[in-house]
Amino acid sequence: MAPAVETQQVEKEIHDVEKVVERLTGRFPDTSPIEIATIVHEEHDKLSGGKIRDFIPVLVEHEARDRLRRRGHVVQPVDSEALAEAELQEVRGD
């Protein structure tokens, strides 16, 4: 893989992991954003040795969300229409 392509993939993955922090901060409003970011980055570090990187942000979000729930943090219900619109805007780059 060319270095420029690899760099772009790493940058996208970092961006996507930061979006995970934002989403979970919205889903767990009673939890410190610092705690959420710490958990997300710990989960990301656990997967850092993987060769296939495409699904890393999804896996990180799943594991971080599960850890927060196991700790007893309250989950804010998600407005599925608003979530779908936000995801569409992100894909379009709005």
N, C-alpha and C positions, 0 to 999 in steps of 0.2 A: 504494500500500500504506500502511495506517495506521501511524503511528510506533510504536505499542505492539506491533503484530504484527511489524514489522521488528526491534524491540528483542528480542523473544522469539526470533526466528530467529537473530539474532546470538549471543545468549546460548546457545542450543542448539548452534550451530556451535562456539563456544568450548569448551563442555562436551564435545562429541564429539571435538574435536581433543585435548583433555586425556586423554580415554579412549584415543586412539591412542597417546599417549606412554606410558600405563600398559601397554597391550598389548605395545608394542614393547619396553619395558623388561623385561617377562616373557619375551619371545621372544629377546632378546639379553642374557642375564644377564651376560656378560663385557664388555659395553659400558657406559661411564659413562652414567648416567641424564641427566646434563647434556648429553652429546654427542647422545643420542637426542632430547631435548627441543629442542636447537638445530636439528637436522636437520628435525624435524617442523615447527617454527615457520618455518624457511626455506621449506619446501615450501608451507606454508599462505600465507605472504606472496606467493609466486609466483602463487597463484590468487586473490589478494584482489580483483582487478579484475573477476572474472567476474560476470555478471548472474544466472546460474542457480546457486544455492548448495546445492541439495539433496545433491549428491554430493561436495562438497568434502572432508569428512572421509575418505571412501573413497579418493579420489584422493590425498590427502595421505599416507594410510597406505601405499598402494601405492608411491608414489615414495620415501618415506622408507625403507621396507623394502628396496627395490631399491638405494638408495644405501648402506645399511648392508651389504648382501650384497656389493656391488662393492668395498667397503673391506676385505672379508675377515673381517667379524665373523661369529662362529658363531651359527647359528640354533638355538634350543632347539625340539625337536619339540613339537607342540601336542597335548594330549589333547582330541580333537574332542568328546567327550561333555561334558567339563568346560567347554569353550569354549561349546558350545551352551547349557548350563545358565546360564552367566554372562551370555550375551547375552539369554536369556529373562528372567532376573532384572532385568537393566537395563531391558528393555522394560516389565516390570511395575512397575518402580520399587521393587523390594525392597531 
